[in-house]
Amino acid sequence: MRLNQENRFLMYILALAFFSRLAIGVATRSWEFSPADNSFDFGFEMGQIAQSIASEGRFGWPEDCEILEYRGGELTSWMPPVYPYVMAAVFRIFGTFTPASALVLEFFQIVLSLLICVLLYQIGKQIFNPQTGLIAALIFSVYLPGIHFAVQKIWSTTLSSLCILMIIFILSWLAEHPHLTGGGFLGVMLGFTLLLDPVLLCVYPFAFLWLFLNAKSNRRTICSVIGVAGAALMLTLSPWVIRNYGVFGRFVPIKSNFGNELFLGNTEPATGGWRDSLIRWYDPQRDLSETERIQLFQATEVERNRTLLKIATSAIIRNPMSFFSRTSKRVGRYWTYIRPLKGFAARISLGSYLTVLALAILGLYQGGLSNSGGKLMFIFLAVVPIPYYVTIVVFFRYRFPIEPILILFAANAIWRIEIIRRLLKGLAPGAE
């Protein structure tokens, strides 16, 4: 079957995305990781847990793990399960912390990037017009942070971005064609995404509300669809929740470390910046009383985090203005922060990072919220960052999962430039 001009252009974009990532990976030899500190920079915490799964058959810290506050040999729910198991499967076949495993995982992340390009085109076409979708896919194909997280960091970031786009795509489709099978698929997708990045839980109630208000069906039908989605979501999460209860004897939905994150960002000497938070990170018991230190030393991971949650909550209640000040700084850093990149790479990445943000704001202003799909995307932009606002903002990967949404709004702004409209109009003459 012959491709039309629009689809041919998309194929060129995918080729550009693939070869740009391949070129950067080869140029930087990104599959080479230092063996120092138990190869901690290979997947970071996820890599350590993946090593334990691959070598010891359990979701925990390796016996020789002596990094930060993690305890070697201890079972854990510090990380959600999906990506550590993906890494562990690769480790089993290609070796633990080997260059071959790094190459396989980076290639997997490149493929995820290509799928993001496809979804950007489809969602842009669905919500705005085909040209906006193509512009969004083109931006992401050469977007430096997108390349960075595909071939420079082994982490779940790229997959999280893809899952968010999939959720938006399914919600938009269900609003037009509500039925129970689609609701079940949505629920499974929502559950899988939480097992990849639990932060996204905060946006789900608003997404369901959006579906309820925008579905083209009677209220009874859409309530049934939402009910099926909710049930599928719970079923998807249930094996991991049951595992956590069996291990810790307590209800731990997905991750155990919220108390730790709240503690890092809201007790002295933290000010809302990454350096202050890292002081706590590398000395997590700083300024605690002897009784509190003993309790933390003897406690399990879940108990430690519950104790840290109480300490952090008490500190916030005692000094709400300090919490407000730190939170204000974190809001700014969430949207403008490029740490830990340094030097020329940091300047170039920061330039593209801030350019996309500025264009996205312009795209929102220029009709980005004129339809229900745009409002749905804005819900993700508004709600997903909230957990980071109140805890810590240390790495710029915290913003990346919603980066494709910013790119869609940025593409909407670019499409409204007259010369761009003339250049791309022929790709889909009927689109407005």
Phi and psi in degrees as a GROMACS rama.xvg file:
@    title "Ramachandran Plot"
@    xaxis  label "Phi"
@    yaxis  label "Psi"
@TYPE xy
-73.3632  138.052  ARG-2
-80.9244  139.141  LEU-3
-75.528  173.625  ASN-4
-61.3518  -37.1187  GLN-5
-63.6082  -47.6552  GLU-6
-70.3531  -31.961  ASN-7
-64.5203  -40.7413  ARG-8
-63.2633  -38.4318  PHE-9
-62.8706  -38.4448  LEU-10
-62.3611  -40.2249  MET-11
-62.6281  -39.2673  TYR-12
-63.9561  -42.7686  ILE-13
-64.1747  -39.1515  LEU-14
-63.8093  -41.3803  ALA-15
-62.8031  -42.631  LEU-16
-62.0809  -43.556  ALA-17
-64.6371  -50.3225  PHE-18
-73.7943  -28.3166  PHE-19
-66.3724  -41.493  SER-20
-69.9632  -40.3594  ARG-21
-62.4326  -42.2159  LEU-22
-64.2244  -44.5628  ALA-23
-66.2334  -40.3363  ILE-24
-61.4883  -45.2607  GLY-25
-67.1689  -43.0827  VAL-26
-62.4375  -34.2935  ALA-27
-99.836  -2.10564  THR-28
48.3695  54.5938  ARG-29
-68.1661  -11.4827  SER-30
-83.572  -2.23288  TRP-31
-94.8899  116.907  GLU-32
-119.598  145.561  PHE-33
-70.3939  135.618  SER-34
-77.9525  -1.87701  PRO-35
-65.2448  153.448  ALA-36
54.75  44.7838  ASP-37
59.2889  33.8866  ASN-38
53.7627  38.0603  SER-39
-61.7194  -28.9579  PHE-40
-76.3107  -4.89838  ASP-41
-91.7438  89.4058  PHE-42
84.0817  -6.37472  GLY-43
54.575  -132.961  PHE-44
-60.214  -38.4788  GLU-45
-63.0005  -37.6385  MET-46
-65.0605  -39.9351  GLY-47
-63.1364  -44.6782  GLN-48
-66.8864  -39.8915  ILE-49
-60.3704  -38.4091  ALA-50
-60.9665  -43.0905  GLN-51
-63.7845  -41.1795  SER-52
-63.3424  -46.642  ILE-53
-68.8326  -37.6106  ALA-54
-98.7908  -30.8005  SER-55
-116.642  -8.1848  GLU-56
73.0959  23.6349  GLY-57
-143.3  150.527  ARG-58
-84.7606  90.2758  PHE-59
-162.226  -170.236  GLY-60
-88.8773  141.699  TRP-61
-60.0582  157.414  PRO-62
-58.9434  -33.9199  GLU-63
-95.6686  14.8247  ASP-64
-78.0417  115.539  CYS-65
-131.369  45.762  GLU-66
-111.11  131.33  ILE-67
52.7563  -134.888  LEU-68
-96.3838  10.3151  GLU-69
-80.3983  145.473  TYR-70
-108.435  120.722  ARG-71
-59.2071  134.857  GLY-72
84.3677  -5.7961  GLY-73
-87.8823  136.057  GLU-74
-66.8491  152.003  LEU-75
-143.965  159.169  THR-76
-132.471  29.6231  SER-77
-63.0336  -37.146  TRP-78
-114.05  150.025  MET-79
-68.041  159.505  PRO-80
-82.4555  -24.062  PRO-81
-60.6341  -56.2588  VAL-82
-71.84  -36.1937  TYR-83
-57.414  -36.972  PRO-84
-71.6405  -35.3363  TYR-85
-59.4378  -47.8394  VAL-86
-63.9073  -40.4302  MET-87
-62.848  -39.0944  ALA-88
-61.48  -41.2118  ALA-89
-66.8582  -41.3289  VAL-90
-60.8142  -39.9451  PHE-91
-60.7239  -36.4017  ARG-92
-90.1507  -41.4444  ILE-93
-111.86  0.847107  PHE-94
101.752  147.648  GLY-95
-80.0192  123.136  THR-96
57.8449  35.607  PHE-97
-97.7214  157.513  THR-98
-57.56  -35.1132  PRO-99
-62.2196  -42.6764  ALA-100
-64.1459  -41.2218  SER-101
-61.3402  -42.8242  ALA-102
-62.108  -43.4532  LEU-103
-63.3955  -45.4514  VAL-104
-66.7315  -39.1161  LEU-105
-67.8278  -38.3433  GLU-106
-63.4315  -40.7762  PHE-107
-58.2602  -43.6247  PHE-108
-68.5418  -31.4166  GLN-109
-64.7633  -43.3192  ILE-110
-60.7634  -41.3673  VAL-111
-60.4796  -38.6431  LEU-112
-61.7327  -40.686  SER-113
-64.1425  -39.9615  LEU-114
-64.9934  -34.7692  LEU-115
-61.6936  -42.1549  ILE-116
-58.3211  -43.68  CYS-117
-63.2155  -44.7466  VAL-118
-67.9895  -35.502  LEU-119
-59.8549  -42.6895  LEU-120
-63.1952  -47.5963  TYR-121
-64.7527  -43.6186  GLN-122
-70.3464  -41.7537  ILE-123
-59.3936  -41.2004  GLY-124
-65.2764  -39.4996  LYS-125
-70.7449  -40.7313  GLN-126
-94.0472  -36.8559  ILE-127
-114.328  -83.9258  PHE-128
-165.076  165.592  ASN-129
-58.9919  -37.2886  PRO-130
-64.2904  -40.2424  GLN-131
-62.0995  -40.9428  THR-132
-61.6054  -41.3017  GLY-133
-67.364  -39.4657  LEU-134
-62.8759  -43.2775  ILE-135
-62.0706  -44.8315  ALA-136
-62.9417  -39.1729  ALA-137
-65.5332  -43.3484  LEU-138
-59.0878  -48.047  ILE-139
-66.3504  -29.8814  PHE-140
-61.3291  -29.9977  SER-141
-118.989  10.073  VAL-142
-70.9944  120.142  TYR-143
-60.284  -44.584  LEU-144
-59.4888  -35.5745  PRO-145
-63.8619  -40.5129  GLY-146
-66.6749  -42.0788  ILE-147
-56.5447  -47.9546  HIS-148
-79.3214  -11.3103  PHE-149
-83.4924  -41.5171  ALA-150
-124.839  -4.97228  VAL-151
-106.54  -21.3016  GLN-152
-132.839  130.197  LYS-153
-95.0404  104.178  ILE-154
-162.016  171.07  TRP-155
-83.8406  5.96784  SER-156
-57.5717  -48.9763  THR-157
-65.5623  -41.3145  THR-158
-64.6669  -37.1627  LEU-159
-61.7783  -41.7542  SER-160
-61.9388  -43.3951  SER-161
-62.0658  -42.7886  LEU-162
-64.634  -38.6065  CYS-163
-61.7965  -43.8567  ILE-164
-63.3326  -38.5666  LEU-165
-62.7099  -41.1246  MET-166
-63.0319  -44.5669  ILE-167
-62.1499  -42.6426  ILE-168
-63.0219  -45.0406  PHE-169
-66.9466  -42.8998  ILE-170
-60.278  -44.0565  LEU-171
-63.666  -39.967  SER-172
-68.4692  -41.7087  TRP-173
-65.3715  -32.5206  LEU-174
-62.4306  -32.7972  ALA-175
-85.8044  -34.1069  GLU-176
-133.865  68.3941  HIS-177
-70.3937  125.776  PRO-178
-156.16  163.945  HIS-179
-67.3628  -38.3754  LEU-180
-61.4292  -43.3568  THR-181
-61.9905  -37.7867  GLY-182
-63.146  -40.6901  GLY-183
-63.694  -42.6406  GLY-184
-63.8169  -40.1064  PHE-185
-59.8906  -44.5886  LEU-186
-61.9456  -42.4154  GLY-187
-62.6035  -41.811  VAL-188
-64.5675  -41.0589  MET-189
-63.0025  -42.759  LEU-190
-66.6117  -44.7083  GLY-191
-59.4194  -41.0229  PHE-192
-66.0946  -38.2594  THR-193
-64.655  -35.3871  LEU-194
-73.6491  -5.59513  LEU-195
-103.428  -39.4417  LEU-196
-153.653  94.2248  ASP-197
-63.4872  -17.3643  PRO-198
-54.8558  -30.121  VAL-199
-70.666  -10.3639  LEU-200
-56.2437  -34.1993  LEU-201
-64.2667  -21.4697  CYS-202
-91.7413  -15.92  VAL-203
-60.9897  -44.7983  TYR-204
-58.2378  -38.075  PRO-205
-71.3481  -34.3911  PHE-206
-66.5049  -42.4239  ALA-207
-64.4253  -39.7949  PHE-208
-62.3654  -41.9087  LEU-209
-59.1999  -44.8022  TRP-210
-62.6997  -42.264  LEU-211
-61.0017  -41.2565  PHE-212
-80.1863  -22.1539  LEU-213
-112.852  -4.16774  ASN-214
-68.7615  138.688  ALA-215
-90.1127  69.844  LYS-216
-162.641  174.111  SER-217
-74.1085  162.103  ASN-218
-62.5506  -34.4771  ARG-219
-64.643  -43.4271  ARG-220
-63.8096  -47.5168  THR-221
-69.9798  -31.6712  ILE-222
-64.2301  -37.5899  CYS-223
-65.4104  -41.8718  SER-224
-61.6114  -45.2769  VAL-225
-65.8641  -38.3569  ILE-226
-62.0278  -44.2852  GLY-227
-63.1263  -41.6975  VAL-228
-61.2909  -43.4867  ALA-229
-62.6513  -42.1353  GLY-230
-64.9995  -42.3645  ALA-231
-64.3723  -37.0509  ALA-232
-60.7272  -48.1952  LEU-233
-64.018  -40.5671  MET-234
-64.7857  -36.8961  LEU-235
-66.259  -38.602  THR-236
-78.2093  -24.6619  LEU-237
-58.4828  -41.2727  SER-238
-59.5957  -40.018  PRO-239
-71.8369  -38.1357  TRP-240
-64.4145  -41.9605  VAL-241
-64.0743  -41.6058  ILE-242
-58.9215  -46.9003  ARG-243
-62.6423  -40.125  ASN-244
-65.7542  -39.8698  TYR-245
-65.3479  -34.3534  GLY-246
-78.705  -44.517  VAL-247
-106.02  -11.9143  PHE-248
70.3066  16.2599  GLY-249
-139.788  160.823  ARG-250
-77.0957  113.31  PHE-251
-125.928  100.171  VAL-252
-52.7503  -57.0552  PRO-253
-140.771  -57.5288  ILE-254
-116.586  156.042  LYS-255
-105.458  -4.01831  SER-256
-102.345  17.225  ASN-257
-62.0739  -40.5173  PHE-258
-59.1933  -40.9906  GLY-259
-61.9141  -44.1642  ASN-260
-66.876  -40.6412  GLU-261
-65.4608  -37.9252  LEU-262
-64.9918  -44.8539  PHE-263
-59.0981  -39.1097  LEU-264
-92.2842  -8.53694  GLY-265
-134.043  17.2237  ASN-266
-125.895  154.917  THR-267
-57.5376  140.028  GLU-268
-99.6271  19.4509  PRO-269
-59.6904  139.434  ALA-270
-123.609  0.950813  THR-271
107.31  -6.31532  GLY-272
-99.5806  165.201  GLY-273
-71.504  -34.6259  TRP-274
-65.2467  -44.5788  ARG-275
-63.9209  -39.8063  ASP-276
-64.8473  -37.2757  SER-277
-70.3222  -26.8037  LEU-278
-58.3164  -44.4745  ILE-279
-66.4524  -39.9497  ARG-280
-59.3325  -45.6199  TRP-281
-84.5474  -9.0081  TYR-282
-140.15  71.4038  ASP-283
-63.5338  -16.2484  PRO-284
-102.208  14.236  GLN-285
-55.8063  133.356  ARG-286
67.0166  10.9614  ASP-287
-85.0697  153.632  LEU-288
-71.274  163.965  SER-289
-62.1496  -37.2077  GLU-290
-63.6671  -43.2929  THR-291
-65.2412  -38.5665  GLU-292
-62.2659  -44.5294  ARG-293
-63.6195  -43.1529  ILE-294
-60.7218  -43.2669  GLN-295
-67.4319  -38.3051  LEU-296
-65.1696  -37.0727  PHE-297
-87.3254  -12.7354  GLN-298
-82.9483  159.267  ALA-299
-75.9636  172.095  THR-300
-57.0355  -45.6896  GLU-301
-66.2634  -41.3557  VAL-302
-65.1763  -40.8894  GLU-303
-58.0718  -45.5001  ARG-304
-70.093  -31.9362  ASN-305
-66.9792  -38.7041  ARG-306
-64.409  -44.8126  THR-307
-64.7836  -33.9525  LEU-308
-63.0061  -42.3885  LEU-309
-64.9  -42.4056  LYS-310
-63.3877  -44.5925  ILE-311
-66.0711  -41.8968  ALA-312
-63.0473  -41.6333  THR-313
-62.8559  -41.1098  SER-314
-63.8072  -39.5634  ALA-315
-66.4075  -42.7406  ILE-316
-65.397  -38.9458  ILE-317
-67.9079  -33.3  ARG-318
-137.683  73.066  ASN-319
-64.0356  -29.7749  PRO-320
-67.5876  -35.9711  MET-321
-65.1459  -41.0091  SER-322
-61.0955  -42.9819  PHE-323
-63.1992  -41.3802  PHE-324
-63.8729  -46.957  SER-325
-62.6109  -41.9154  ARG-326
-63.7977  -41.1962  THR-327
-58.8197  -41.9752  SER-328
-66.4116  -39.3332  LYS-329
-66.2284  -35.3674  ARG-330
-59.4878  -47.4714  VAL-331
-63.3024  -43.0194  GLY-332
-67.8958  -33.4827  ARG-333
-57.1243  -40.6136  TYR-334
-91.2905  -13.4202  TRP-335
-129.39  11.9735  THR-336
-98.0911  132.43  TYR-337
-121.758  2.9725  ILE-338
-55.8191  139.834  ARG-339
-102.805  14.3249  PRO-340
-62.8394  147.916  LEU-341
-133.996  164.707  LYS-342
67.3231  -148.395  GLY-343
-61.3105  -41.6439  PHE-344
-59.3412  -38.4198  ALA-345
-66.3909  -42.4919  ALA-346
-64.9857  -43.4139  ARG-347
-65.81  -45.4337  ILE-348
-64.122  -41.2344  SER-349
-63.416  -38.4329  LEU-350
-60.7361  -46.4547  GLY-351
-68.3725  -36.5516  SER-352
-60.7777  -49.1676  TYR-353
-75.0315  -30.7478  LEU-354
-64.0336  -45.3381  THR-355
-61.5815  -41.1509  VAL-356
-61.9461  -46.4494  LEU-357
-63.2964  -43.3692  ALA-358
-67.0873  -34.383  LEU-359
-65.1287  -41.4764  ALA-360
-61.5166  -42.0304  ILE-361
-64.2257  -41.3801  LEU-362
-64.6239  -35.5169  GLY-363
-63.0249  -42.3966  LEU-364
-67.1385  -34.8258  TYR-365
-92.9112  55.0064  GLN-366
87.58  10.6826  GLY-367
-63.4979  -25.4615  GLY-368
-107.349  19.9136  LEU-369
-79.0457  -10.4764  SER-370
-133.842  170.086  ASN-371
-66.6127  -34.3103  SER-372
-63.7977  -40.4455  GLY-373
-63.2478  -38.2562  GLY-374
-65.0444  -37.7817  LYS-375
-63.1403  -44.8043  LEU-376
-63.6093  -37.7704  MET-377
-65.3627  -33.6423  PHE-378
-57.2307  -44.044  ILE-379
-63.3246  -42.4107  PHE-380
-62.1845  -36.8075  LEU-381
-80.1945  -33.3975  ALA-382
-101.254  -39.3462  VAL-383
-55.2319  -39.2226  VAL-384
-71.0439  -13.9527  PRO-385
-54.4696  -45.5336  ILE-386
-59.0173  -31.6087  PRO-387
-75.4969  -32.2925  TYR-388
-58.9509  -35.0392  TYR-389
-98.1415  -5.5898  VAL-390
-115.364  -99.0178  THR-391
-140.254  151.955  ILE-392
-125.248  97.7857  VAL-393
-108.12  -37.641  VAL-394
-122.673  147.745  PHE-395
-77.4625  -3.5511  PHE-396
-68.0243  -15.1555  ARG-397
-65.5554  -29.182  TYR-398
-86.4791  -22.4197  ARG-399
-60.2009  -36.9756  PHE-400
-55.9122  -27.7053  PRO-401
-100.823  7.24873  ILE-402
-59.4684  -42.3345  GLU-403
-58.9064  -31.2985  PRO-404
-67.8643  -42.7779  ILE-405
-59.2541  -39.9042  LEU-406
-64.999  -36.7004  ILE-407
-62.8325  -44.0005  LEU-408
-68.4096  -35.9026  PHE-409
-63.5972  -40.1673  ALA-410
-63.2484  -35.5155  ALA-411
-61.5348  -38.6946  ASN-412
-68.7602  -42.0737  ALA-413
-64.8648  -39.7446  ILE-414
-60.9814  -25.6501  TRP-415
-82.3925  -3.99663  ARG-416
-76.3063  127.188  ILE-417
-57.1449  -43.8165  GLU-418
-65.7398  -33.1845  ILE-419
-68.8775  -40.0083  ILE-420
-60.7255  -41.3218  ARG-421
-68.1717  -38.1321  ARG-422
-67.4367  -38.3912  LEU-423
-101.214  -5.73329  LEU-424
-58.3582  -36.9771  LYS-425
-68.595  -15.5007  GLY-426
-70.7643  -26.1484  LEU-427
-153.49  78.1806  ALA-428
-55.3209  -26.5322  PRO-429
-83.5658  -7.71853  GLY-430
-83.268  147.252  ALA-431
